[in-house]
Protein backbone atom coordinates (compact mmCIF):
# COMPACT_ATOMS: atom_id res chain seq x y z
CA UNK A 1 0.00 0.00 0.00
CA UNK A 2 0.99 3.63 -0.54
CA UNK A 3 -0.39 6.58 1.42
CA UNK A 4 -0.76 10.12 0.05
CA UNK A 5 -2.10 13.20 1.84
CA UNK A 6 -3.99 16.02 0.20
CA UNK A 7 -3.01 19.66 0.66
CA UNK A 8 -4.29 23.00 -0.60
CA UNK A 9 -6.58 25.96 0.06
CA UNK A 10 -10.07 25.51 1.44
CA UNK A 11 -12.79 24.79 -1.16
CA UNK A 12 -10.32 23.96 -3.95
CA UNK A 13 -11.88 20.53 -4.41
CA UNK A 14 -9.62 18.19 -2.44
CA UNK A 15 -12.46 16.06 -1.08
CA UNK A 16 -14.32 16.13 -4.40
CA UNK A 17 -11.19 14.82 -6.09
CA UNK A 18 -10.70 12.02 -3.52
CA UNK A 19 -14.38 11.12 -3.90
CA UNK A 20 -14.02 10.94 -7.69
CA UNK A 21 -10.86 8.81 -7.50
CA UNK A 22 -12.09 6.34 -4.91
CA UNK A 23 -15.87 6.31 -5.07
CA UNK A 24 -15.78 6.79 -1.26
CA UNK A 25 -16.95 9.66 0.92
CA UNK A 26 -13.94 11.05 2.83
CA UNK A 27 -16.05 13.50 4.84
CA UNK A 28 -17.39 11.41 7.71
CA UNK A 29 -19.19 14.11 9.70
CA UNK A 30 -22.75 15.15 8.83
CA UNK A 31 -21.73 18.79 9.32
CA UNK A 32 -18.94 18.37 6.73
CA UNK A 33 -21.33 17.01 4.14
CA UNK A 34 -23.93 19.67 4.91
CA UNK A 35 -21.48 22.59 4.67
CA UNK A 36 -19.29 21.12 1.95
CA UNK A 37 -16.29 21.83 4.18
CA UNK A 38 -13.76 19.31 5.47
CA UNK A 39 -13.38 19.72 9.24
CA UNK A 40 -11.78 16.45 10.32
CA UNK A 41 -9.30 14.13 8.65
CA UNK A 42 -10.90 11.95 5.99
CA UNK A 43 -9.72 8.59 4.68
CA UNK A 44 -10.42 6.79 1.41
CA UNK A 45 -8.59 4.43 -0.92
CA UNK A 46 -8.51 3.04 -4.41
CA UNK A 47 -6.72 0.43 -6.50
CA UNK A 48 -4.12 1.75 -8.94
CA UNK A 49 -4.40 0.90 -12.65
CA UNK A 50 -1.63 -1.71 -12.46
CA UNK A 51 -2.65 -3.03 -9.07
CA UNK A 52 -1.77 -2.09 -5.54
CA UNK A 53 -3.70 0.06 -3.09
CA UNK A 54 -3.38 3.82 -2.72
CA UNK A 55 -4.86 5.39 0.42
CA UNK A 56 -5.62 9.09 0.81
CA UNK A 57 -5.54 11.16 3.98
CA UNK A 58 -7.83 14.07 3.12
CA UNK A 59 -7.04 17.16 5.18
CA UNK A 60 -9.03 20.34 5.84
CA UNK A 61 -7.94 23.50 4.03
CA UNK A 62 -9.36 26.18 6.30
CA UNK A 63 -6.81 28.36 8.10
CA UNK A 64 -8.41 27.60 11.48
CA UNK A 65 -7.89 23.88 10.91
CA UNK A 66 -4.17 23.86 10.11
CA UNK A 67 -3.43 21.85 13.28
CA UNK A 68 -5.74 19.10 12.00
CA UNK A 69 -4.12 19.33 8.57
CA UNK A 70 -0.69 18.87 10.19
CA UNK A 71 -1.87 15.78 12.07
CA UNK A 72 -2.79 14.20 8.74
CA UNK A 73 0.24 15.27 6.73
CA UNK A 74 2.90 14.74 9.41
CA UNK A 75 3.30 10.94 9.16
CA UNK A 76 2.62 10.67 5.38
CA UNK A 77 5.51 10.37 2.86
CA UNK A 78 3.86 12.01 -0.19
CA UNK A 79 1.32 14.72 -1.04
CA UNK A 80 -1.24 15.50 -3.71
CA UNK A 81 -1.27 19.30 -3.80
CA UNK A 82 -4.52 20.75 -5.10
CA UNK A 83 -5.04 24.22 -6.61
CA UNK A 84 -8.33 25.33 -8.21
CA UNK A 85 -8.01 26.69 -11.76
CA UNK A 86 -10.71 29.30 -11.17
CA UNK A 87 -9.15 30.69 -7.95
CA UNK A 88 -5.42 30.16 -8.35
CA UNK A 89 -2.79 30.36 -5.63
CA UNK A 90 -4.31 31.37 -2.27
CA UNK A 91 -3.30 32.08 1.32
CA UNK A 92 -3.74 28.52 2.54
CA UNK A 93 -1.98 27.21 -0.56
CA UNK A 94 1.03 29.15 0.70
CA UNK A 95 0.75 27.96 4.30
CA UNK A 96 0.18 24.32 3.33
CA UNK A 97 3.22 24.47 1.06
CA UNK A 98 5.27 26.04 3.88
CA UNK A 99 4.19 23.13 6.11
CA UNK A 100 5.33 20.56 3.53
CA UNK A 101 8.62 22.37 3.02
CA UNK A 102 9.24 22.61 6.76
CA UNK A 103 8.58 18.87 7.11
CA UNK A 104 11.01 18.18 4.26
CA UNK A 105 8.43 16.31 2.12
CA UNK A 106 10.13 15.35 -1.16
CA UNK A 107 7.47 13.44 -3.07
CA UNK A 108 4.41 15.10 -4.52
CA UNK A 109 2.08 15.80 -7.39
CA UNK A 110 0.28 19.01 -8.39
CA UNK A 111 -3.37 18.70 -9.40
CA UNK A 112 -5.11 21.72 -10.89
CA UNK A 113 -8.84 21.14 -10.35
CA UNK A 114 -11.97 22.74 -11.83
CA UNK A 115 -10.48 23.00 -15.26
CA UNK A 116 -14.09 23.06 -16.55
CA UNK A 117 -14.70 26.42 -14.79
CA UNK A 118 -12.10 28.46 -16.67
CA UNK A 119 -10.38 28.69 -20.00
CA UNK A 120 -7.26 26.74 -20.88
CA UNK A 121 -4.96 29.77 -20.79
CA UNK A 122 -6.03 30.74 -17.27
CA UNK A 123 -5.71 27.15 -16.07
CA UNK A 124 -2.24 26.96 -17.62
CA UNK A 125 -1.23 30.17 -15.89
CA UNK A 126 -2.45 28.83 -12.55
CA UNK A 127 -0.49 25.63 -13.12
CA UNK A 128 2.70 27.52 -13.98
CA UNK A 129 2.44 29.75 -10.92
CA UNK A 130 1.80 26.77 -8.62
CA UNK A 131 4.70 24.79 -10.08
CA UNK A 132 7.02 27.76 -9.51
CA UNK A 133 5.97 28.01 -5.87
CA UNK A 134 6.42 24.26 -5.33
CA UNK A 135 9.81 24.10 -7.11
CA UNK A 136 11.27 26.48 -4.52
CA UNK A 137 10.59 24.02 -1.69
CA UNK A 138 11.71 20.56 -0.62
CA UNK A 139 9.29 19.07 -3.18
CA UNK A 140 11.26 20.52 -6.07
CA UNK A 141 9.97 19.90 -9.57
CA UNK A 142 6.81 17.81 -9.53
CA UNK A 143 4.51 16.35 -12.18
CA UNK A 144 1.23 18.19 -12.72
CA UNK A 145 -2.21 17.15 -13.97
CA UNK A 146 -5.30 19.20 -14.80
CA UNK A 147 -8.64 17.62 -13.93
CA UNK A 148 -12.29 18.24 -13.26
CA UNK A 149 -13.70 16.34 -10.33
CA UNK A 150 -17.20 17.23 -11.45
CA UNK A 151 -16.94 15.94 -15.03
CA UNK A 152 -14.23 13.32 -14.57
CA UNK A 153 -12.07 14.90 -17.23
CA UNK A 154 -8.37 14.11 -16.63
CA UNK A 155 -8.99 11.53 -13.90
CA UNK A 156 -7.42 8.68 -15.90
CA UNK A 157 -4.32 10.79 -16.45
CA UNK A 158 -4.29 11.58 -12.73
CA UNK A 159 -4.52 7.89 -11.80
CA UNK A 160 -1.51 7.17 -14.02
CA UNK A 161 0.41 10.06 -12.45
CA UNK A 162 -0.44 8.81 -8.97
CA UNK A 163 0.87 5.40 -9.94
CA UNK A 164 4.15 6.98 -11.04
CA UNK A 165 4.29 8.93 -7.76
CA UNK A 166 3.69 5.74 -5.75
CA UNK A 167 6.43 3.97 -7.69
CA UNK A 168 8.93 6.72 -6.84
CA UNK A 169 8.47 6.42 -3.09
CA UNK A 170 11.31 4.79 -1.08
CA UNK A 171 10.61 1.33 0.29
CA UNK A 172 9.72 1.14 3.98
CA UNK A 173 11.70 -0.68 6.66
CA UNK A 174 9.42 -3.46 7.78
CA UNK A 175 11.78 -4.45 10.61
CA UNK A 176 11.91 -0.98 12.17
CA UNK A 177 10.62 -0.20 15.64
CA UNK A 178 6.95 0.74 15.55
CA UNK A 179 5.94 4.36 16.07
CA UNK A 180 2.34 4.79 14.95
CA UNK A 181 1.27 8.42 15.35
CA UNK A 182 -2.40 8.32 16.32
CA UNK A 183 -4.82 10.52 14.39
CA UNK A 184 -8.15 9.05 15.54
CA UNK A 185 -9.37 7.29 18.69
CA UNK A 186 -12.82 5.76 19.08
CA UNK A 187 -14.59 2.96 20.95
CA UNK A 188 -16.47 -0.01 19.53
CA UNK A 189 -18.95 -1.65 21.86
CA UNK A 190 -17.75 -5.09 22.83
CA UNK A 191 -14.31 -4.52 21.32
CA UNK A 192 -12.90 -1.56 23.22
CA UNK A 193 -10.56 1.18 22.04
CA UNK A 194 -9.50 1.51 18.39
CA UNK A 195 -6.81 3.90 17.19
CA UNK A 196 -5.90 4.73 13.61
CA UNK A 197 -2.82 6.16 11.97
CA UNK A 198 -0.38 5.91 9.09
CA UNK A 199 2.22 3.21 9.75
CA UNK A 200 5.37 4.59 8.14
CA UNK A 201 7.79 1.87 9.25
CA UNK A 202 7.76 -1.45 11.06
CA UNK A 203 5.16 -4.20 11.32
CA UNK A 204 2.26 -4.73 13.71
CA UNK A 205 0.79 -8.16 14.40
CA UNK A 206 -2.20 -9.35 16.39
CA UNK A 207 -0.95 -10.26 19.87
CA UNK A 208 1.89 -7.71 19.85
CA UNK A 209 2.62 -5.73 22.98
CA UNK A 210 2.87 -2.00 22.35
CA UNK A 211 2.86 1.02 24.61
CA UNK A 212 1.62 4.58 24.42
CA UNK A 213 3.84 5.86 27.22
CA UNK A 214 2.18 3.89 30.01
CA UNK A 215 1.50 0.22 30.66
CA UNK A 216 1.84 -2.25 27.77
CA UNK A 217 -1.21 -2.65 25.52
CA UNK A 218 -2.05 -5.81 23.61
CA UNK A 219 -3.08 -5.71 19.96
CA UNK A 220 -6.32 -7.68 19.88
CA UNK A 221 -7.26 -6.88 16.28
CA UNK A 222 -5.98 -5.17 13.13
CA UNK A 223 -7.65 -3.66 10.09
CA UNK A 224 -6.28 -1.97 7.02
CA UNK A 225 -8.67 -0.55 4.42
CA UNK A 226 -11.51 -2.12 6.45
CA UNK A 227 -10.10 -5.63 5.99
CA UNK A 228 -9.08 -7.75 9.00
CA UNK A 229 -5.41 -8.76 9.09
CA UNK A 230 -3.20 -10.82 11.37
CA UNK A 231 -0.27 -8.61 10.41
CA UNK A 232 0.18 -5.24 8.70
CA UNK A 233 3.50 -3.86 7.48
CA UNK A 234 4.45 -0.33 6.48
CA UNK A 235 3.45 1.76 4.64
CA UNK A 236 -0.24 1.43 5.50
CA UNK A 237 -3.31 3.02 6.94
CA UNK A 238 -4.06 0.87 9.95
CA UNK A 239 -6.73 0.58 12.64
CA UNK A 240 -5.53 -1.10 15.84
CA UNK A 241 -7.93 -2.56 18.39
CA UNK A 242 -6.22 -2.38 21.78
CA UNK A 243 -6.69 -4.28 25.02
CA UNK A 244 -5.50 -2.61 28.20
CA UNK A 245 -5.66 0.73 29.97
CA UNK A 246 -5.83 3.26 27.14
CA UNK A 247 -6.61 6.07 29.61
CA UNK A 248 -6.97 9.45 27.93
CA UNK A 249 -5.16 8.42 24.75
CA UNK A 250 -5.82 10.79 21.87
CA UNK A 251 -4.51 12.36 18.69
CA UNK A 252 -0.82 13.17 19.00
CA UNK A 253 0.01 10.12 21.09
CA UNK A 254 1.95 7.26 19.51
CA UNK A 255 1.87 3.48 19.73
CA UNK A 256 5.43 2.31 20.29
CA UNK A 257 7.54 -0.82 20.45
CA UNK A 258 8.17 -1.14 24.23
CA UNK A 259 11.64 -0.29 25.51
CA UNK A 260 12.85 1.05 22.16
CA UNK A 261 11.98 4.75 22.41
CA UNK A 262 13.01 7.62 24.67
CA UNK A 263 10.53 10.26 25.75
CA UNK A 264 12.28 13.54 24.91
CA UNK A 265 11.23 16.78 26.60
CA UNK A 266 14.37 18.76 25.68
CA UNK A 267 15.85 18.53 22.18
CA UNK A 268 18.51 20.32 20.16
CA UNK A 269 17.51 21.03 16.56
CA UNK A 270 18.67 22.55 13.30
CA UNK A 271 16.33 25.16 11.84
CA UNK A 272 15.28 25.65 8.24
CA UNK A 273 13.68 29.07 7.83
CA UNK A 274 13.91 32.16 10.02
CA UNK A 275 17.19 32.74 11.93
CA UNK A 276 17.08 31.36 15.44
CA UNK A 277 17.34 34.81 17.06
CA UNK A 278 14.25 36.01 15.16
CA UNK A 279 11.99 33.21 16.39
CA UNK A 280 9.35 33.91 19.04
CA UNK A 281 10.29 32.28 22.31
CA UNK A 282 6.99 30.38 22.52
CA UNK A 283 5.91 28.31 19.50
CA UNK A 284 4.18 25.03 18.75
CA UNK A 285 6.13 21.97 17.61
CA UNK A 286 4.32 19.72 15.14
CA UNK A 287 5.69 16.23 14.54
CA UNK A 288 3.76 13.22 13.34
CA UNK A 289 0.21 13.86 14.53
CA UNK A 290 1.43 15.60 17.71
CA UNK A 291 1.17 19.27 18.50
CA UNK A 292 3.11 20.44 21.58
CA UNK A 293 3.92 23.96 22.89
CA UNK A 294 7.66 24.56 23.19
CA UNK A 295 10.02 27.17 24.57
CA UNK A 296 12.71 28.15 22.08
CA UNK A 297 16.26 28.98 23.19
CA UNK A 298 18.43 30.09 20.26
CA UNK A 299 21.96 28.69 20.26
CA UNK A 300 23.60 29.27 16.88
CA UNK A 301 22.37 31.06 13.79
CA UNK A 302 20.37 28.00 12.71
CA UNK A 303 20.31 25.89 15.89
CA UNK A 304 18.16 26.01 19.00
CA UNK A 305 17.16 24.11 22.11
CA UNK A 306 13.47 23.31 22.44
CA UNK A 307 11.85 22.59 25.81
CA UNK A 308 8.65 20.63 25.22
CA UNK A 309 5.52 20.94 27.37
CA UNK A 310 5.26 17.15 27.31
CA UNK A 311 7.73 14.45 26.19
CA UNK A 312 7.50 12.94 22.72
CA UNK A 313 9.08 9.75 21.28
CA UNK A 314 11.66 11.40 19.04
CA UNK A 315 14.85 10.24 17.38
CA UNK A 316 17.88 11.84 15.79
CA UNK A 317 17.03 12.78 12.19
CA UNK A 318 13.30 13.28 12.78
CA UNK A 319 11.82 16.24 10.92
CA UNK A 320 9.19 18.52 12.36
CA UNK A 321 8.11 22.14 12.18
CA UNK A 322 7.58 25.13 14.43
CA UNK A 323 4.35 27.07 13.93
CA UNK A 324 3.27 30.46 15.18
CA UNK A 325 -0.46 29.83 15.47
CA UNK A 326 -1.19 33.44 16.42
CA UNK A 327 0.30 34.73 13.16
CA UNK A 328 -0.76 31.72 11.04
CA UNK A 329 2.74 31.08 9.78
CA UNK A 330 5.49 28.47 9.86
CA UNK A 331 8.73 30.26 10.77
CA UNK A 332 10.93 27.17 10.62
CA UNK A 333 11.22 23.51 9.92
CA UNK A 334 13.46 21.52 12.23
CA UNK A 335 15.70 18.48 12.06
CA UNK A 336 16.29 16.79 15.40
CA UNK A 337 20.01 16.66 16.23
CA UNK A 338 19.94 15.39 19.82
CA UNK A 339 17.17 13.97 22.00
CA UNK A 340 19.35 13.69 25.11
CA UNK A 341 21.33 16.96 25.31
CA UNK A 342 23.32 17.76 28.43
CA UNK A 343 21.85 20.57 30.57
CA UNK A 344 23.70 23.89 30.63
CA UNK A 345 25.42 23.72 34.00
CA UNK A 346 28.11 26.38 33.65
CA UNK A 347 28.75 29.74 32.06
CA UNK A 348 29.59 29.51 28.39
CA UNK A 349 27.99 26.07 27.99
CA UNK A 350 25.37 27.33 25.51
CA UNK A 351 27.99 28.90 23.24
CA UNK A 352 30.09 25.73 23.39
CA UNK A 353 27.03 23.66 22.54
CA UNK A 354 26.31 25.88 19.52
CA UNK A 355 29.79 25.14 18.19
CA UNK A 356 29.18 21.39 18.58
CA UNK A 357 25.77 21.56 16.90
CA UNK A 358 27.23 23.45 13.94
CA UNK A 359 29.01 20.28 12.84
CA UNK A 360 26.05 17.93 13.37
CA UNK A 361 23.98 16.91 10.35
CA UNK A 362 21.01 15.08 11.83
CA UNK A 363 22.07 11.91 10.01
CA UNK A 364 22.39 9.24 12.73
CA UNK A 365 26.08 8.34 13.09
CA UNK A 366 27.04 6.03 15.94
CA UNK A 367 30.76 6.79 15.84
CA UNK A 368 30.18 10.56 15.96
CA UNK A 369 27.66 10.20 18.76
CA UNK A 370 30.13 8.12 20.79
CA UNK A 371 32.88 10.68 20.22
CA UNK A 372 30.63 13.40 21.65
CA UNK A 373 29.32 11.39 24.60
CA UNK A 374 32.29 9.15 25.44
CA UNK A 375 30.02 6.55 27.06
CA UNK A 376 26.41 5.51 26.48
CA UNK A 377 24.42 2.30 26.73
CA UNK A 378 23.62 0.55 23.50
CA UNK A 379 19.93 0.53 24.50
CA UNK A 380 19.84 4.32 24.84
CA UNK A 381 21.84 4.92 21.65
CA UNK A 382 19.53 2.73 19.56
CA UNK A 383 16.47 4.31 21.21
CA UNK A 384 17.84 7.69 20.09
CA UNK A 385 17.72 6.40 16.52
CA UNK A 386 21.47 5.92 16.18
CA UNK A 387 22.97 2.54 15.19
CA UNK A 388 25.58 1.09 17.52
CA UNK A 389 29.01 1.33 15.83
CA UNK A 390 30.72 -1.33 17.95
CA UNK A 391 30.26 -4.01 20.57
CA UNK A 392 29.85 -3.03 24.24
CA UNK A 393 32.98 -2.72 26.37
CA UNK A 394 31.13 -3.85 29.51
CA UNK A 395 27.54 -4.97 29.99
CA UNK A 396 25.45 -2.77 27.69
CA UNK A 397 27.96 0.10 27.67
CA UNK A 398 29.50 1.43 24.47
CA UNK A 399 32.62 3.59 24.56
CA UNK A 400 34.43 5.85 22.18
CA UNK A 401 37.85 4.18 21.63
CA UNK A 402 39.88 7.34 22.36
CA UNK A 403 37.84 8.10 25.47
CA UNK A 404 38.18 4.50 26.62
CA UNK A 405 41.97 4.65 26.24
CA UNK A 406 42.05 7.90 28.19
CA UNK A 407 39.95 6.36 30.98
CA UNK A 408 42.33 3.41 31.18
CA UNK A 409 45.34 5.72 31.58
CA UNK A 410 43.49 7.78 34.19
CA UNK A 411 42.64 4.61 36.10
CA UNK A 412 46.29 3.50 36.10
CA UNK A 413 47.31 6.93 37.38
CA UNK A 414 44.65 6.83 40.11
CA UNK A 415 45.76 3.36 41.21
CA UNK A 416 49.43 4.42 41.38
CA UNK A 417 48.54 7.62 43.22
CA UNK A 418 46.54 5.67 45.79
CA UNK A 419 49.37 3.16 46.28
CA UNK A 420 51.89 5.98 46.80
CA UNK A 421 49.66 7.63 49.40
CA UNK A 422 48.65 4.38 51.13
CA UNK A 423 51.67 2.04 51.02
CA UNK A 424 50.16 -0.19 53.71
CA UNK A 425 46.91 -0.50 51.70
CA UNK A 426 47.91 -0.06 48.02
CA UNK A 427 44.78 -1.53 46.43
CA UNK A 428 42.34 1.15 45.16
CA UNK A 429 38.74 0.10 45.94
CA UNK A 430 36.73 -0.33 42.74
CA UNK A 431 33.98 2.00 43.96
CA UNK A 432 36.54 4.69 44.75
CA UNK A 433 37.95 4.25 41.24
CA UNK A 434 34.45 4.64 39.78
CA UNK A 435 33.94 7.91 41.65
CA UNK A 436 37.38 9.20 40.71
CA UNK A 437 36.70 8.63 37.01
CA UNK A 438 33.08 9.81 37.16
CA UNK A 439 31.78 6.52 35.77
CA UNK A 440 28.12 5.49 36.04
CA UNK A 441 28.68 1.75 36.50
CA UNK A 442 31.24 -0.33 38.43
CA UNK A 443 31.28 -2.83 35.55
CA UNK A 444 33.11 -0.19 33.51
CA UNK A 445 35.87 0.01 36.15
CA UNK A 446 36.31 -3.75 36.13
CA UNK A 447 36.57 -3.75 32.33
CA UNK A 448 39.10 -0.90 32.35
CA UNK A 449 41.20 -2.73 34.94
CA UNK A 450 41.58 -5.77 32.70
CA UNK A 451 45.36 -5.36 32.50
CA UNK A 452 45.77 -4.70 36.22
CA UNK A 453 45.59 -6.97 39.24
CA UNK A 454 42.12 -7.19 40.79
CA UNK A 455 41.65 -8.84 44.16
CA UNK A 456 38.88 -8.64 46.76
CA UNK A 457 37.23 -5.61 45.16
CA UNK A 458 40.50 -3.68 44.88
CA UNK A 459 42.73 -2.75 41.96
CA UNK A 460 46.53 -2.95 42.12
CA UNK A 461 49.09 -1.43 39.81
CA UNK A 462 52.87 -1.86 40.05
CA UNK A 463 52.56 -2.34 43.82
CA UNK A 464 50.55 -5.49 44.33
CA UNK A 465 51.24 -6.00 48.07
CA UNK A 466 51.32 -3.70 51.08
CA UNK A 467 54.58 -2.03 51.99
CA UNK A 468 55.33 -1.30 55.64
CA UNK A 469 55.98 2.32 56.60
CA UNK A 470 59.26 2.86 58.47
CA UNK A 471 57.73 3.14 62.00
CA UNK A 472 55.75 -0.07 61.47
CA UNK A 473 58.79 -1.85 60.07
CA UNK A 474 60.73 -0.89 63.21
CA UNK A 475 57.96 -2.31 65.45
CA UNK A 476 57.79 -5.52 63.39
CA UNK A 477 61.57 -5.91 63.69
CA UNK A 478 61.19 -5.71 67.47
CA UNK A 479 58.54 -8.48 67.38
CA UNK A 480 60.82 -10.59 65.21
CA UNK A 481 63.61 -10.10 67.77
CA UNK A 482 61.30 -11.35 70.54
CA UNK A 483 60.27 -14.38 68.47
CA UNK A 484 63.81 -15.27 67.53
CA UNK A 485 64.53 -15.63 71.24
CA UNK A 486 61.33 -17.61 71.97
CA UNK A 487 59.77 -18.79 68.66
CA UNK A 488 56.36 -19.84 69.99
CA UNK A 489 55.98 -17.25 72.73
CA UNK A 490 53.86 -14.82 70.67
CA UNK A 491 53.87 -11.26 72.09
CA UNK A 492 50.79 -10.49 74.12
CA UNK A 493 48.39 -7.57 73.66
CA UNK A 494 50.34 -5.36 76.02
CA UNK A 495 53.61 -5.83 74.11
CA UNK A 496 51.88 -5.18 70.78
CA UNK A 497 50.25 -2.02 72.11
CA UNK A 498 53.62 -0.85 73.50
CA UNK A 499 55.07 -1.20 69.98
CA UNK A 500 52.05 0.56 68.38
CA UNK A 501 51.01 -2.48 66.37
CA UNK A 502 47.23 -2.23 65.93
CA UNK A 503 45.21 -5.11 64.47
CA UNK A 504 45.24 -3.30 61.13
CA UNK A 505 49.03 -2.95 61.19
CA UNK A 506 49.39 -6.64 62.11
CA UNK A 507 47.21 -7.55 59.13
CA UNK A 508 49.39 -5.41 56.86
CA UNK A 509 52.55 -7.02 58.28
CA UNK A 510 51.07 -10.45 57.62
CA UNK A 511 50.08 -9.41 54.09
CA UNK A 512 53.66 -8.31 53.37
CA UNK A 513 55.00 -11.63 54.68
CA UNK A 514 56.87 -9.94 57.55
CA UNK A 515 54.88 -11.90 60.16
CA UNK A 516 52.71 -15.02 60.24
CA UNK A 517 49.24 -14.43 61.64
CA UNK A 518 47.76 -17.60 63.15
CA UNK A 519 44.86 -16.01 65.05
CA UNK A 520 43.47 -12.71 66.30
CA UNK A 521 46.37 -10.90 67.95
CA UNK A 522 48.65 -13.95 67.60
CA UNK A 523 51.65 -13.60 65.30
CA UNK A 524 54.76 -15.75 64.76
CA UNK A 525 57.70 -15.66 62.43
CA UNK A 526 57.04 -16.63 58.80
CA UNK A 527 57.54 -20.37 58.39
CA UNK A 528 57.08 -21.15 62.07
CA UNK A 529 53.90 -23.11 61.30
CA UNK A 530 55.98 -25.62 59.34
CA UNK A 531 58.60 -25.57 62.12
CA UNK A 532 55.90 -26.31 64.73
CA UNK A 533 54.52 -29.20 62.64
CA UNK A 534 58.01 -30.71 62.42
CA UNK A 535 58.45 -30.57 66.21
CA UNK A 536 55.02 -32.14 66.77
CA UNK A 537 55.80 -34.94 64.31
CA UNK A 538 58.69 -35.96 66.59
CA UNK A 539 56.16 -36.91 69.27
CA UNK A 540 55.72 -40.10 67.23
CA UNK A 541 51.96 -40.37 67.29
CA UNK A 542 48.74 -38.72 68.32
CA UNK A 543 49.04 -35.86 70.77
CA UNK A 544 46.81 -33.72 72.95
CA UNK A 545 46.74 -29.94 73.31
CA UNK A 546 48.77 -30.18 76.52
CA UNK A 547 51.40 -32.38 74.90
CA UNK A 548 51.65 -29.98 71.94
CA UNK A 549 51.96 -26.98 74.30
CA UNK A 550 54.84 -28.61 76.17
CA UNK A 551 56.59 -29.73 72.95
CA UNK A 552 56.46 -26.20 71.56
CA UNK A 553 57.29 -24.48 74.84
CA UNK A 554 54.30 -22.15 74.66
CA UNK A 555 51.05 -21.27 76.40
CA UNK A 556 47.47 -22.28 75.79
CA UNK A 557 46.83 -18.72 74.45
CA UNK A 558 49.15 -19.47 71.52
CA UNK A 559 48.73 -23.24 71.22
CA UNK A 560 44.97 -23.23 70.56
CA UNK A 561 44.99 -20.87 67.54
CA UNK A 562 48.28 -22.35 66.30
CA UNK A 563 46.86 -25.91 66.20
CA UNK A 564 43.70 -24.66 64.47
CA UNK A 565 45.96 -22.96 61.94
CA UNK A 566 47.90 -26.21 61.43
CA UNK A 567 44.60 -28.06 60.88
CA UNK A 568 43.52 -25.49 58.28
CA UNK A 569 46.83 -25.64 56.45
CA UNK A 570 46.84 -29.42 56.34
CA UNK A 571 49.77 -30.03 58.73
CA UNK A 572 47.59 -31.80 61.32
CA UNK A 573 44.21 -33.47 61.56
CA UNK A 574 41.91 -34.23 64.50
CA UNK A 575 41.43 -37.86 65.51
CA UNK A 576 38.81 -37.19 68.21
CA UNK A 577 37.80 -34.41 70.60
CA UNK A 578 41.12 -34.51 72.42
CA UNK A 579 43.80 -35.72 70.02
CA UNK A 580 45.42 -34.79 66.72
CA UNK A 581 48.06 -36.38 64.58
CA UNK A 582 50.50 -34.97 62.03
CA UNK A 583 49.96 -35.55 58.32
CA UNK A 584 52.83 -36.68 56.18
CA UNK A 585 53.42 -34.03 53.51
CA UNK A 586 55.23 -34.47 50.22
CA UNK A 587 58.62 -32.80 50.21
Secondary structure by P-SEA (a helix, b strand, c coil): cbbbbbbbcccccaaaaaaaaccccccccaaaaaacccccbbbbccccccbbbbbbbcccccccaaaaaaaaaccccccbbbbbccccccaaaaaaaaaaaaaccccbbbbbcccccccaaaaaaaaaaaaaaaaaccccbbbbbbbbcccccaaaaaaaaaaaaaaacccccccccccccccbbbbcccccbbbbbbbccccccccbbbbccccccccccccccccccccccccccbbbbbcccccccccccccccccccccccbbbbbbccccccccccbbbbbcccbbbbbbbbbccccbbbbbbcccccccccccccccccccccccbbbbbcccccccccccaaaaaaaaaaccccccccaaaaaaacccccaaaaaaaccccccccccccccccaaaaaaaaaaaaaaaaaaaaaccccccccaaaaaaaaccccaaaaaaaaccccccccbbbccccbbbbcaaaaaaaaaaaaaaaacccccccaaaaaaacccaaaaaaaaaaccccccccccccccaaaaaaaaaaaaccccccaaaaaaaacccaaaaaaaaaaaaaacccccccccbbbbbbbcc
